[in-house]
Amino acid sequence: MNYSYKGKILISTPDISGDIFSRSVVLIVEHNESGAFGLILNKKNGQMSSKFKNFFDFKIEVYDGGPVENDKVFFIVKEKKVTEIFSEINKDFYITEDIESIISAVLSKELSITDVKIFSGYSGWSAEQLDDEVRRKLWTVVDVYNLDYTLPNDQTLWKSIMQNLGGEYLLWANSPEDISLN
C-alpha cells in the first residue's frame, strides 16, 4: 500500500446498487496496510434512532455506519474532548466508542447533541480490499474540506458532492437510484 485514504471521503459510484453502499458517502477514519475503517455519513437508521430516544428527552438520529458489527456504537464528536478514549480524525473531529462519557456530557450540557453524530456499525475493508475497489471504480475518493461530519445528512449529501465534482459525476448525480430505469 503506497497511499492512505485516511481522512478522505468515498463516494459510491452507480456501479454499487441495491445494498447499504448505494449512494453512500463514507468517511475513511483509518486506512493502513491491515485494511480500512470508515463510517457512512448519510444513511439514517430509524430503528436505532428509536432506541436512543430512551436515553434522551429529544429526537436523535442514529446513522448506519456500515454493515459490520451493527451492535457497536460509534460517535463522531466536534472539537470538545469529553473522553480520554478517542482517535483523532482531524484537528476538529474525533471518534469514540465511549458511550457513557458522551451520554453523560450531553445530558449535563457539557456537550451539545448538535456536536455529536451517532453510528451503528461500521464499514470495514481487509488489506488491499479498498484499494482494489477504488481501482475497479466502485468508489471515487475525494478531499472534502470544511465538511461538518456531525451535520444531519441524507441522500442530498451524495448528490451535492457528485454535482460539485462536475463532468460525468454530474450525470450520475441526476440519474435515478435504479440506473436500469434511466
C-alpha positions in Angstrom: 0.0 0.0 0.0 1.5 3.3 -1.1 -1.3 5.7 -0.2 -3.7 6.1 2.7 -7.2 7.3 2.3 -7.5 8.3 5.9 -9.5 11.5 6.3 -10.8 11.2 2.7 -14.4 10.8 1.6 -15.5 7.8 -0.5 -18.4 8.5 -2.9 -20.1 5.3 -4.2 -20.5 5.1 -7.9 -23.7 3.9 -9.6 -21.9 0.5 -10.0 -22.8 -0.1 -6.4 -26.5 -0.5 -6.2 -29.0 -2.4 -4.1 -27.1 -2.5 -0.8 -26.2 -0.2 2.0 -23.4 1.3 0.0 -25.7 2.5 -2.8 -25.3 6.3 -3.0 -23.2 6.3 0.2 -20.8 8.9 1.4 -18.1 7.2 3.6 -15.6 9.0 5.8 -12.4 6.9 6.0 -11.3 7.1 9.6 -8.4 4.7 9.3 -6.5 3.1 6.3 -3.3 1.2 6.5 -1.7 -2.0 5.3 -4.0 -4.0 7.5 -7.2 -2.6 6.0 -9.6 0.3 6.3 -12.3 1.5 8.7 -15.0 4.1 7.8 -18.4 5.4 8.6 -21.3 6.1 6.2 -22.3 9.7 6.8 -25.6 9.8 5.0 -27.7 6.7 5.9 -30.1 7.1 8.8 -31.2 4.1 10.9 -34.7 4.6 12.2 -34.7 1.5 14.4 -31.6 2.6 16.3 -32.8 6.2 16.5 -35.9 4.9 18.3 -33.7 3.0 20.8 -31.6 6.1 21.6 -34.7 8.1 22.3 -34.8 6.1 25.6 -31.6 7.9 26.7 -32.7 11.4 25.7 -35.8 13.5 26.0 -35.5 14.7 22.5 -35.3 13.3 19.0 -31.9 12.0 17.9 -30.8 10.4 14.7 -28.6 7.4 14.5 -26.8 6.5 11.3 -25.8 3.2 9.7 -22.0 3.4 9.9 -21.9 0.3 7.7 -22.7 -3.4 7.6 -20.1 -4.6 10.1 -20.8 -5.1 13.8 -24.2 -3.3 14.0 -24.3 -3.8 17.7 -21.3 -1.5 18.2 -22.0 2.3 18.6 -19.5 5.0 17.4 -19.6 8.7 17.9 -18.1 11.4 15.9 -17.7 14.5 18.1 -16.8 18.0 17.1 -13.9 19.7 18.9 -14.7 19.3 22.7 -12.9 16.3 24.2 -15.1 14.8 26.9 -13.4 11.4 27.0 -9.8 10.1 27.2 -10.7 7.2 24.8 -10.7 8.6 21.3 -9.0 8.7 17.9 -8.5 11.9 16.2 -10.0 12.2 12.7 -8.5 15.7 12.2 -8.0 18.8 14.3 -11.7 19.5 14.5 -13.2 16.0 15.0 -12.6 12.8 16.8 -14.2 9.3 17.0 -15.0 7.3 20.2 -17.0 4.3 21.4 -17.2 5.7 24.9 -21.0 5.8 25.2 -21.1 6.6 28.9 -18.9 9.7 28.6 -20.7 11.0 25.6 -24.2 10.5 27.0 -23.2 12.0 30.3 -21.6 15.0 28.6 -24.8 15.6 26.5 -27.2 15.2 29.5 -25.1 17.5 31.6 -25.0 20.0 28.7 -21.2 19.9 28.7 -21.5 18.8 25.1 -24.2 19.8 22.6 -26.0 17.0 20.8 -25.5 19.0 17.6 -21.8 18.4 18.0 -22.2 14.6 18.0 -23.2 12.1 15.3 -24.0 8.6 16.3 -23.4 5.5 14.2 -24.5 1.9 14.5 -21.8 -0.4 13.0 -19.0 0.5 10.6 -17.6 -0.1 7.1 -14.6 -2.3 7.0 -12.2 -3.5 4.4 -9.4 -6.1 4.6 -5.9 -5.5 3.5 -5.8 -4.2 -0.1 -9.6 -4.6 -0.5 -10.4 -0.9 -0.5 -7.5 -0.2 -2.9 -9.0 -2.9 -5.2 -12.5 -1.4 -5.1 -11.1 2.1 -5.9 -9.2 0.6 -8.9 -12.4 -1.1 -10.1 -14.1 2.4 -9.8 -16.7 1.3 -7.2 -15.6 4.3 -5.2 -14.5 7.8 -6.0 -12.1 9.2 -3.4 -12.4 12.9 -2.8 -10.9 15.5 -0.4 -13.8 17.4 1.1 -12.8 20.4 3.0 -14.9 22.1 5.6 -17.5 19.2 5.8 -19.1 19.1 9.2 -19.3 15.3 9.9 -21.8 15.9 12.7 -24.4 17.5 10.5 -27.6 15.6 9.9 -27.1 14.3 6.3 -29.2 12.2 4.0 -29.1 11.4 0.3 -28.7 15.0 -0.6 -25.1 14.9 0.6 -24.2 12.2 -2.0 -25.9 14.2 -4.8 -24.4 17.5 -3.7 -20.8 16.1 -3.7 -21.4 14.4 -7.1 -22.7 17.7 -8.5 -19.7 19.6 -7.2 -17.3 17.1 -8.8 -18.9 18.0 -12.2 -18.3 16.1 -15.5 -19.6 12.6 -15.6 -20.3 12.9 -11.9 -23.0 15.5 -12.6 -24.7 12.9 -14.9 -24.6 10.3 -12.0 -26.0 12.8 -9.5 -29.0 13.3 -11.7 -29.6 9.7 -12.6 -32.3 7.6 -10.9 -31.3 5.4 -8.0 -32.1 2.3 -10.1 -30.0 3.1 -13.1 -31.8 0.4 -15.2 -34.7 3.0 -15.2 -32.5 5.5 -17.0 
